[in-house]
Amino acid sequence: MHKSLETLKKNNPEIELKEFSKTYAVLNAWNDSSFALVISKKKRIPSFSNIILMEEFSSILDTKNNIWEFIYTPEKKDKEIIKRKFDFIYEGKKYDCSFEKSSRYLKFFAESFRLLKSETKTSYRNLRQFKDYYSKDKADYVKEYFKDRLPYSFYVKGDINDIEDKIKFAKTLNFYLSYYDRQTPLIQVFNTDKIDFKTKVPCYTLFDVFPTEINASSIDLTLLDILSVASKTTDIRLEFIFYYQILEYAAYYHIESEDDQKLRQILKRPDINLNANDYIKEIMEVLSERFNIHKTSDKTRIDKTIKRFCSIKDIELELKENEESLNKKIVFDGGLKISGLFKDISAVESGANGILNDILNNISKIRNVIVHLRESRENTVILPTERNNELLLPYLYLLRRIAEKVAIQFE
């Protein structure tokens, strides 16, 4: 095995090296299994004695020269962003930031790039477009695209080795970049937390064919609009809030309409004039009940509305599909704890009411923390981490189905 590649592996232990008759293969660079680096034995390999490939970033860190190169893109030479250069003062130290021509290391990695899997959230560490740029055998339309472009990276230079928390540094820099320029390219920061379960997306057609006939209900237009926005939202927390708004809306107007219906029934009775005193008492009871309900918490009204329109049977699919994550206590980054719903899925039928109550309690708890950033009684939070987003998904799927059921039944 080539000495430089062995050095690269020593600096980045997650890398796997393989040697073939004419080539070397570098697997799992950046701890990313979606691509490989395939290097001809005839190719000159640079020294990697100080190169670190951090899996949290699409970057190349030169620890000897204190140069942190973030892989950008082949960009047009006259693009204004390329001229950007500034000093970034962080924790009392100055870092030089600028867009410059990409390094020889990036050129080497890009020329060696080979696809292995479908694209993931890391976008092949942005190497794919550089591979196309450096390729000698380009189609004419590709040549046309790249003809006025050069390979650029975003560089941070300074005492990089002194930055203890590089993720916080990158996020802080991103904040100020977007603070001054809403259209600015940002440093990609990837989550590396490992989740011990995989969330499944519950769908009726997993177990049944798509229906040949759908008997549509007359769904309230406001609820349709909220459902539409929620389904298009990519932010899990925002999506959670939108679906919860459906419950809030339905709870408010459902209780109002129930009381109105009771009053109409009283007023339509044919003997109301003859027995006015008795009916006044009934009217006062309805109004008193309405007043008392409005004095109760929003959660109480929402729970009552949900149980009016939705049963445990309606969300059985969501419970079964993510049984593995719903049957255990969840501890979010930030400290919020959510109790498990059941030990075994068979308990759904035997303990239906209790499980539904636990679901509603957990959903309400999550919603409060997302909106107010902390759970007031426990002083705990759900931090905005990728791991927490994964942990939220099973409850998002439950909330979505409950909201849909309420929207269908609500009048």
Backbone torsions as a table, in degrees:
resi	resn	phi	psi	omega
1	MET	NA	142.2	-178.4
2	HIS	-63.7	138.4	-175.8
3	LYS	-60.8	-41.1	-179.0
4	SER	-63.3	-37.7	178.9
5	LEU	-70.4	-36.2	175.9
6	GLU	-63.8	-37.3	176.5
7	THR	-65.4	-41.3	177.9
8	LEU	-59.8	-41.9	178.3
9	LYS	-66.8	-38.1	179.0
10	LYS	-61.3	-40.0	178.8
11	ASN	-75.8	-22.8	-177.2
12	ASN	-133.9	82.5	-169.8
13	PRO	-59.9	-21.6	-178.9
14	GLU	-72.2	-15.2	-179.0
15	ILE	-68.2	143.6	173.1
16	GLU	-115.3	136.1	179.3
17	LEU	-113.6	138.3	175.1
18	LYS	-134.1	144.7	179.8
19	GLU	-119.9	133.2	177.8
20	PHE	-121.5	-178.6	-174.1
21	SER	-62.3	-37.7	-176.4
22	LYS	-119.1	-9.0	-174.4
23	THR	-139.6	163.1	166.7
24	TYR	-111.0	150.4	175.1
25	ALA	-125.2	130.6	175.1
26	VAL	-108.9	116.1	-179.1
27	LEU	-108.7	150.1	173.5
28	ASN	66.9	28.0	172.2
29	ALA	-61.8	141.6	-172.9
30	TRP	60.3	17.1	-174.9
31	ASN	58.2	36.5	-175.4
32	ASP	-119.9	116.5	-174.9
33	SER	-93.6	7.6	-176.4
34	SER	-80.2	-10.6	-179.8
35	PHE	-150.8	168.5	175.8
36	ALA	-131.4	163.7	172.1
37	LEU	-112.0	114.5	-178.0
38	VAL	-109.1	119.9	-169.4
39	ILE	-121.1	124.8	176.2
40	SER	-66.8	142.9	179.1
41	LYS	-69.2	-14.2	177.9
42	LYS	-84.9	-14.1	-175.0
43	LYS	-79.8	140.7	176.3
44	ARG	-73.5	124.9	-176.9
45	ILE	-105.0	124.2	-178.0
46	PRO	-70.5	167.1	176.2
47	SER	-77.3	131.7	179.8
48	PHE	-113.0	30.6	-171.8
49	SER	-62.3	-23.5	-176.7
50	ASN	-128.9	23.5	-174.0
51	ILE	-100.6	125.6	177.9
52	ILE	-117.1	130.8	177.9
53	LEU	-110.1	93.5	-176.0
54	MET	-78.2	128.4	-175.3
55	GLU	-68.1	-17.9	179.5
56	GLU	-75.5	-12.5	-174.4
57	PHE	-137.1	159.1	166.2
58	SER	-93.2	79.4	-171.8
59	SER	-148.0	165.9	175.2
60	ILE	-128.7	116.2	-176.6
61	LEU	-104.9	119.0	176.4
62	ASP	-98.7	99.6	-173.4
63	THR	-71.8	-24.7	179.9
64	LYS	-72.2	-45.6	-176.6
65	ASN	-95.0	1.4	179.8
66	ASN	55.1	48.6	178.4
67	ILE	-120.6	122.7	179.3
68	TRP	-111.7	109.9	-176.0
69	GLU	-103.5	118.8	176.7
70	PHE	-98.5	124.2	-173.6
71	ILE	-70.0	118.9	-176.9
72	TYR	-104.0	-100.0	-176.5
73	THR	-168.5	158.7	167.0
74	PRO	-67.8	115.2	-171.8
75	GLU	-117.7	155.8	177.3
76	LYS	-62.9	138.8	-173.7
77	LYS	-65.1	-25.7	-177.7
78	ASP	-97.9	9.2	-179.6
79	LYS	-68.7	134.6	-174.9
80	GLU	-61.8	-35.0	-176.2
81	ILE	-60.5	-30.1	-176.7
82	ILE	-65.3	-24.4	-179.1
83	LYS	-82.1	-6.8	-173.9
84	ARG	-68.2	129.2	179.2
85	LYS	-150.8	131.2	-177.6
86	PHE	-158.8	163.5	174.4
87	ASP	-97.6	136.6	179.2
88	PHE	-117.3	115.4	-179.2
89	ILE	-93.8	115.7	-175.9
90	TYR	-130.8	120.6	-178.6
91	GLU	50.8	42.2	174.7
92	GLY	82.7	-0.4	-179.9
93	LYS	-116.0	147.1	-177.3
94	LYS	-96.6	134.9	176.7
95	TYR	-125.0	132.8	178.4
96	ASP	-85.3	124.6	-178.2
97	CYS	-120.6	133.9	-178.9
98	SER	-167.3	160.3	170.1
99	PHE	-94.6	127.4	179.2
100	GLU	-142.6	171.6	177.9
101	LYS	-58.3	142.6	-178.6
102	SER	-65.7	157.0	-174.1
103	SER	-81.0	168.6	176.1
104	ARG	-66.8	-27.7	177.6
105	TYR	-66.0	-44.3	179.2
106	LEU	-64.3	-40.3	177.9
107	LYS	-59.5	-43.6	180.0
108	PHE	-63.1	-46.7	-179.3
109	PHE	-64.5	-40.6	-178.0
110	ALA	-66.8	-42.7	179.6
111	GLU	-65.9	-25.0	-178.0
112	SER	-93.1	-4.6	-171.9
113	PHE	-64.9	133.6	174.7
114	ARG	-139.0	132.9	178.4
115	LEU	-70.1	141.2	173.8
116	LEU	-120.7	-36.5	-175.3
117	LYS	-135.9	173.2	174.3
118	SER	-62.6	155.1	-176.9
119	GLU	-62.8	136.8	176.6
120	THR	-109.7	-173.4	-179.0
121	LYS	-63.4	-17.1	179.5
122	THR	-81.5	-9.5	178.2
123	SER	51.6	41.8	179.1
124	TYR	55.5	29.9	-179.9
125	ARG	56.8	27.6	178.9
126	ASN	66.1	14.0	-177.2
127	LEU	-77.9	-23.1	-173.3
128	ARG	-61.2	-45.8	-179.5
129	GLN	-67.6	-31.6	175.8
130	PHE	-69.3	-36.6	176.0
131	LYS	-58.2	-45.9	179.3
132	ASP	-64.7	-38.4	-179.2
133	TYR	-63.4	-45.6	-175.3
134	TYR	-82.2	-12.8	-178.1
135	SER	-62.0	136.2	179.2
136	LYS	-82.1	-23.9	-177.9
137	ASP	-104.7	78.4	-179.7
138	LYS	-101.1	145.0	170.2
139	ALA	-69.2	159.1	-175.6
140	ASP	-59.2	-40.3	-178.4
141	TYR	-68.7	-28.9	176.8
142	VAL	-71.7	-41.5	176.9
143	LYS	-60.3	-40.8	179.7
144	GLU	-62.3	-40.2	-179.1
145	TYR	-65.1	-40.5	-173.9
146	PHE	-92.0	-2.6	-169.5
147	LYS	-62.7	-32.5	-179.9
148	ASP	-106.4	21.7	-176.3
149	ARG	-117.4	153.8	174.9
150	LEU	-132.3	153.8	-178.4
151	PRO	-76.8	121.3	-178.3
152	TYR	-122.2	150.3	171.8
153	SER	-130.8	161.9	173.9
154	PHE	-101.1	125.2	-174.1
155	TYR	-110.6	140.8	169.0
156	VAL	-121.8	122.7	-176.8
157	LYS	-124.5	138.3	-178.9
158	GLY	153.2	-155.7	-179.1
159	ASP	-80.4	68.1	-177.0
160	ILE	-60.7	-38.3	-177.4
161	ASN	-64.3	-19.1	-179.8
162	ASP	-85.6	-7.1	179.3
163	ILE	-79.8	108.1	-176.4
164	GLU	-71.0	-44.4	-179.1
165	ASP	-112.8	93.9	-174.9
166	LYS	-72.4	-28.5	177.6
167	ILE	-66.5	-44.1	178.4
168	LYS	-63.6	-39.8	177.6
169	PHE	-58.3	-49.2	-177.3
170	ALA	-63.9	-41.4	179.8
171	LYS	-66.8	-37.1	177.5
172	THR	-65.9	-44.0	177.6
173	LEU	-62.1	-42.2	177.6
174	ASN	-58.2	-41.5	-179.7
175	PHE	-58.3	-48.0	-177.2
176	TYR	-72.4	-30.9	175.3
177	LEU	-60.6	-48.2	-178.7
178	SER	-76.4	-22.8	177.0
179	TYR	-62.0	-39.4	-177.7
180	TYR	-96.0	-19.1	-178.5
181	ASP	-147.8	105.6	-177.1
182	ARG	-65.7	-20.7	-177.9
183	GLN	-99.9	9.1	-173.0
184	THR	-68.1	144.7	167.4
185	PRO	-66.1	144.3	-178.4
186	LEU	-118.4	157.1	175.2
187	ILE	-70.0	127.9	176.3
188	GLN	-76.8	128.8	177.5
189	VAL	-121.4	119.2	-175.5
190	PHE	-103.5	139.7	176.9
191	ASN	-74.7	136.9	179.4
192	THR	-116.2	6.0	178.3
193	ASP	-67.1	140.9	179.5
194	LYS	-100.9	129.4	178.1
195	ILE	-97.4	134.4	-175.6
196	ASP	-86.4	11.0	173.5
197	PHE	-149.2	159.8	-180.0
198	LYS	-113.6	125.3	-179.2
199	THR	-79.3	138.0	177.7
200	LYS	-108.0	146.4	177.6
201	VAL	-89.0	110.7	-178.6
202	PRO	-69.9	135.3	-178.2
203	CYS	-150.7	131.8	-178.5
204	TYR	-56.1	-36.5	-175.8
205	THR	-76.3	1.4	170.8
206	LEU	-68.5	-29.7	-173.9
207	PHE	-119.6	-3.3	-176.8
208	ASP	-148.9	161.3	177.5
209	VAL	-79.7	159.6	176.8
210	PHE	-64.9	134.5	-174.4
211	PRO	-62.5	147.0	177.8
212	THR	-85.1	-12.5	177.8
213	GLU	-145.4	133.8	178.0
214	ILE	-122.2	119.8	178.9
215	ASN	-93.3	99.3	-171.6
216	ALA	-75.7	139.1	171.9
217	SER	-87.4	161.2	175.3
218	SER	-85.4	96.2	-174.7
219	ILE	-88.5	135.8	178.1
220	ASP	-52.3	132.9	-174.5
221	LEU	-62.1	-38.6	178.7
222	THR	-61.8	-43.0	178.4
223	LEU	-64.6	-38.6	177.4
224	LEU	-61.4	-41.6	-180.0
225	ASP	-64.4	-42.8	179.3
226	ILE	-65.8	-42.3	178.0
227	LEU	-60.5	-40.8	179.9
228	SER	-63.7	-46.1	179.8
229	VAL	-65.3	-42.4	-179.0
230	ALA	-61.6	-41.3	-177.6
231	SER	-69.2	-22.6	-179.9
232	LYS	-92.1	-11.7	-175.6
233	THR	-76.8	131.9	179.9
234	THR	-94.3	-15.9	178.7
235	ASP	-83.6	119.3	-173.8
236	ILE	-61.6	-41.4	-178.2
237	ARG	-66.2	-42.8	178.8
238	LEU	-65.5	-39.8	177.4
239	GLU	-60.6	-41.7	178.4
240	PHE	-58.8	-44.7	-179.1
241	ILE	-64.5	-42.0	-179.5
242	PHE	-61.0	-46.0	-179.5
243	TYR	-66.1	-33.7	177.7
244	TYR	-68.9	-31.9	177.6
245	GLN	-61.8	-32.3	176.6
246	ILE	-61.2	-42.7	179.2
247	LEU	-66.1	-41.4	179.8
248	GLU	-63.3	-44.8	179.9
249	TYR	-62.4	-48.8	-177.9
250	ALA	-64.8	-39.5	-178.9
251	ALA	-61.9	-44.0	-177.7
252	TYR	-64.2	-51.3	-173.8
253	TYR	-79.7	-24.7	178.1
254	HIS	-67.7	-45.9	-179.7
255	ILE	-65.3	-39.6	177.3
256	GLU	-61.2	-46.0	-176.2
257	SER	-69.7	-33.7	177.1
258	GLU	-61.8	-46.0	179.9
259	ASP	-65.8	-40.8	178.5
260	ASP	-60.6	-39.8	179.9
261	GLN	-65.5	-41.1	178.1
262	LYS	-61.8	-43.1	180.0
263	LEU	-65.6	-41.2	178.5
264	ARG	-60.8	-42.4	-179.7
265	GLN	-61.7	-38.2	178.1
266	ILE	-66.8	-47.8	-175.8
267	LEU	-67.5	-20.4	-178.9
268	LYS	-86.7	-7.4	-177.4
269	ARG	-66.8	134.8	-172.5
270	PRO	-67.5	-21.2	-177.1
271	ASP	-102.9	22.8	-174.0
272	ILE	-64.2	-32.1	179.6
273	ASN	-73.2	-36.4	-178.0
274	LEU	-73.2	-33.9	-176.3
275	ASN	-119.0	45.4	-174.8
276	ALA	-58.4	-39.9	-177.2
277	ASN	-62.7	-41.7	179.1
278	ASP	-65.4	-42.3	-177.2
279	TYR	-72.2	-29.9	175.1
280	ILE	-60.6	-39.8	177.7
281	LYS	-61.1	-42.8	179.2
282	GLU	-64.3	-40.8	179.0
283	ILE	-64.0	-41.4	179.4
284	MET	-64.7	-35.7	178.1
285	GLU	-64.5	-41.4	178.3
286	VAL	-63.8	-46.1	-179.5
287	LEU	-65.7	-37.7	178.0
288	SER	-65.5	-40.0	178.4
289	GLU	-64.5	-40.5	177.5
290	ARG	-62.5	-43.5	-180.0
291	PHE	-62.2	-43.0	-179.1
292	ASN	-67.4	-37.2	178.4
293	ILE	-65.3	-40.1	179.3
294	HIS	-67.7	-21.9	176.6
295	LYS	-80.8	-19.7	179.0
296	THR	-75.1	169.9	-178.2
297	SER	-70.9	157.2	175.6
298	ASP	-58.0	-38.8	-178.3
299	LYS	-61.3	-40.8	179.4
300	THR	-61.3	-44.0	179.3
301	ARG	-66.2	-40.6	179.5
302	ILE	-65.6	-44.6	179.3
303	ASP	-59.7	-41.5	179.3
304	LYS	-62.6	-42.7	-179.5
305	THR	-66.1	-44.4	-179.7
306	ILE	-59.7	-46.0	-178.1
307	LYS	-67.8	-21.5	176.0
308	ARG	-73.3	-34.8	-172.7
309	PHE	-110.7	-13.0	-171.5
310	CYS	-139.3	140.0	177.9
311	SER	-120.6	171.0	178.5
312	ILE	-60.8	-29.9	180.0
313	LYS	-64.2	-32.1	-177.7
314	ASP	-68.5	-22.1	-177.9
315	ILE	-116.8	17.5	-178.4
316	GLU	-62.0	-37.9	179.4
317	LEU	-60.8	-44.6	179.9
318	GLU	-63.2	-36.0	179.4
319	LEU	-69.8	-42.2	-178.2
320	LYS	-68.8	-42.8	-175.1
321	GLU	-66.0	-31.7	-178.9
322	ASN	-120.6	36.5	178.9
323	GLU	-55.1	-39.8	-175.6
324	GLU	-59.6	-36.7	-178.3
325	SER	-93.1	-23.7	-177.0
326	LEU	-86.4	-15.5	-177.7
327	ASN	-91.8	7.3	-179.8
328	LYS	-130.8	158.5	177.6
329	LYS	-67.9	136.6	178.6
330	ILE	-108.1	129.8	175.6
331	VAL	-115.3	110.9	-178.4
332	PHE	-80.0	153.5	169.0
333	ASP	-60.8	120.6	-174.1
334	GLY	118.0	-14.8	170.9
335	GLY	105.5	-16.9	-178.7
336	LEU	-64.0	133.8	-179.7
337	LYS	-114.8	134.0	177.9
338	ILE	-119.5	126.0	-177.0
339	SER	-71.7	151.8	175.3
340	GLY	-68.1	155.3	-174.7
341	LEU	-91.6	-30.3	-177.4
342	PHE	-165.3	159.3	176.5
343	LYS	-84.1	-32.6	-177.9
344	ASP	-145.2	146.4	-176.1
345	ILE	-61.3	-23.2	179.3
346	SER	-64.3	-18.8	180.0
347	ALA	-73.8	-11.0	-176.8
348	VAL	-61.4	-40.7	-179.1
349	GLU	-77.1	-44.0	-176.0
350	SER	-71.0	-32.2	-178.5
351	GLY	-118.0	39.8	-171.2
352	ALA	-55.1	-52.6	-175.6
353	ASN	-63.8	-43.4	179.8
354	GLY	-64.1	-40.9	179.9
355	ILE	-67.5	-40.9	178.6
356	LEU	-62.3	-40.4	177.1
357	ASN	-61.9	-42.5	179.3
358	ASP	-64.3	-39.0	178.3
359	ILE	-61.5	-47.2	-178.5
360	LEU	-65.4	-37.8	177.8
361	ASN	-64.4	-44.6	-179.0
362	ASN	-66.7	-41.4	178.5
363	ILE	-62.6	-43.6	179.0
364	SER	-63.4	-40.4	179.7
365	LYS	-63.0	-45.8	179.4
366	ILE	-62.5	-44.8	-179.3
367	ARG	-59.9	-44.3	-178.7
368	ASN	-61.7	-40.3	-179.1
369	VAL	-69.8	-39.4	179.2
370	ILE	-64.3	-42.9	-177.3
371	VAL	-74.6	-43.9	-173.0
372	HIS	-103.3	0.9	177.3
373	LEU	73.8	-15.2	177.4
374	ARG	-149.5	157.3	173.8
375	GLU	-89.4	114.8	-167.2
376	SER	-59.1	-39.0	-176.4
377	ARG	-75.5	-35.6	-175.2
378	GLU	-99.5	-12.1	-177.6
379	ASN	55.5	41.0	178.9
380	THR	-118.6	162.5	-174.9
381	VAL	-135.4	169.9	167.6
382	ILE	-115.5	102.0	-178.2
383	LEU	-66.6	150.4	-178.8
384	PRO	-78.5	65.1	179.1
385	THR	-106.8	159.9	177.8
386	GLU	-63.2	-37.2	178.4
387	ARG	-60.4	-44.4	178.8
388	ASN	-63.9	-35.5	176.9
389	ASN	-60.1	-41.6	177.9
390	GLU	-64.8	-41.6	-179.1
391	LEU	-67.3	-28.6	-179.5
392	LEU	-74.8	-25.3	-170.8
393	LEU	-54.6	-46.8	-179.3
394	PRO	-58.1	-36.7	178.7
395	TYR	-77.4	-29.0	173.7
396	LEU	-63.7	-42.5	179.4
397	TYR	-64.4	-39.4	176.3
398	LEU	-63.5	-48.0	-178.9
399	LEU	-62.0	-41.1	-179.6
400	ARG	-61.0	-45.8	-178.7
401	ARG	-66.4	-39.7	177.6
402	ILE	-62.0	-45.8	-179.9
403	ALA	-61.7	-40.3	179.1
404	GLU	-65.0	-42.8	179.2
405	LYS	-63.4	-42.8	178.2
406	VAL	-63.2	-43.3	-179.7
407	ALA	-61.6	-39.8	-179.7
408	ILE	-66.5	-41.5	-174.8
409	GLN	-84.7	-23.2	-174.0
410	PHE	-67.4	138.0	176.0
411	GLU	-131.6	NA	NA
